[in-house]
């Protein structure tokens, strides 16, 4: 009998350990092809290391991804062990104490941090002196255009928003006779984080911004009102952007519309390129990528986005989690993510790879966009500020509220939040 109890406990423990072995979990979201790719990458990691990993598939929308991580983290649950975080909410996660410091692992394994973009690591991944995450890929807003249509109508690639408007109006009119669904310009205007990125690009490229030179909030400036009015007019006055811009348009909706051949210009992140160029894409071979236009009076600006990897402070599998993090950040994986998915790698050394240069002909545009990157405020309460912006900018572009009134109200609310925290 004793023997039986002993063996039951012994085999029970072995079983539990095996089960635990299955429990290394990683949460990532994205477009369907990206998730399939993650699945492939993870299987390779399993083969190499024998460590079993479960992929937790998350939505594409960053706000939803954040929500689905907050639930287990608030409850101090060990799963997921590893996850990707948007640069926009990483600060909040670090301030909540949800991220495992990586310094000891880095030191022990002489993991070379200098290979990663230093300004990004220093300003985003280090929190109160501790390294809490590392960049998997860096996003910058880009302008995609239909090369074939610009050529057909003898139009230039626009450098200014005014030019874009002119070209889009002309070509939309002509193309509508063939395709009634055709629009000049598609971009992200739904009420969510992506809208804040688009807004930031428009206002910065007009010479405005969220703050003045002293760092005080200055949302309701003349320049910002002008830029927001332009955003609204694209939909309601010039009608070169569809009415569902402010109800539905997120990354994937925008990407699909352009990819179906229903738009001339598209604002999107680097990931869209690979999909537009895929074999089943109706626009394959017909597109170009360039920097976003600026207003006549301003300079091009690309919202700085991107996803960083971290280990949960509550993971009970941290050593194996670190192995997975290292694998994802290795030169080889980073190169493949760039070539196969079109991402901007978080590692700087990969950009010099000849194979990468060959496979991503627009690599210089990607790199150049970094020089015009505009970051969202890197404060732990950023998501609260963003929620206000999402509401009021969306109200303005939908026509429910005048741009000036919307910015005034948003500024008041944001000021209140800033006062609460500072
Ligand atoms: C992309 C960016 C991210 C941004 C999001 C907005 O995923 O990488 O930083 O917050 O788009 O939709």
Boltz pocket constraint, residues with backbone or C-beta under 6 A from the ligand:
constraints:
  - pocket:
      binder: B
      contacts: [[A, 60], [A, 62], [A, 86], [A, 87], [A, 88], [A, 139], [A, 193], [A, 194], [A, 195], [A, 197], [A, 251], [A, 269], [A, 304], [A, 305], [A, 306], [A, 307]]
      max_distance: 6.0
